[in-house]
Amino acid sequence: MNHQTMKTVDTPRWRGALILAALGAALALGGTANAQATSAPAQPRTGAQIFSSTCAACHQAQGEGTPTYPPLAGSEWVNGAESRLVRIVMHGLQGDVEVQGQVYNGAMPAWGTTLSDAEIAAVLTYIRASFGNQSLPVTTATVAQTREANAGRKTPWTIPELLLIKVGDRK
């Protein structure tokens, strides 16, 4: 190979191929792809982190909402029956919802397939204690019981359906 040929070699690509080959060999020999990941478990995300990555785009960073999506600050749904709130986050919400005297009609997606029971409890506890709200925490056990009681549900909730649920019910 002459000097001119050396200039045309794509070294980042070449290094990438070598790294992939070494990684493949290590895995084939029973190694791990990331030794650090196996030595220290990942820290669970906080309610604030989950809110920031999952909820803030619609409800805004300070929970003030938008003309389409309701505020979480001072919301009677956030500060009300936790079993209803868990259902909303788990399965979503469609149709009109009145918050602080104003009607909103922005569809909320279901997060139950994306977030674990602990993550739902963490984000709801965060919301219920932030933005001027002062409600009690939501436990992972409450979320798990609500998930189990509603395991067959595949559609978002509506406000009329939620209002039929007795406060404290796990159905």
Secondary structure, 3 states (H helix, E strand, C coil): CCHHHHHCCCHHHHHHHHHHHHHHHHHHCCCCCCHHHHHCCCCCCCHHHHHHHHHHHHHCCCCCCCCCCCCCCCCHHHHCCHHHHHHHHHHCECCCEEECCEEECCCECCCCCCCCHHHHHHHHHHHHCCCCCCCCCCCHHHHHHHHHHCCCCCCCECHHHHHHCCCCCCC
